[in-house]
């Protein structure tokens, strides 16, 4: 099956958008590094699930059916981590710096 916009590029772009956007929704404008860490772990889990769904969809398009075991799709989704793990790491770093900046501004405003 050739790589096209709808079967390769668009799903990967959606995974990247999920990896970038979900921490903003889950952590918001928190002042807690712990809450940010939990948000990043939840984001990682949801992106992994999204990757498994992508693998299942690709398998279904190619074969017209799905295997009985769902664990194989999660295993096949692990290499997608090479795509979104660096992005998640950069998002975490930027969000952590923003948390520290907001904490510093809050301490400055308190006097």
Secondary structure, DSSP 8 states (H G I E B T S, - for coil): ----IIIIIHHHHHHHHHHHHHHHHHHTT-S-HHHHHHHHHHHHHHHHHHHHHHHHHHHHHHHSS--S-SHHHHHHHGGGHHHHHHHHHHHHHHHHHHHHHHHHHHHHHH-
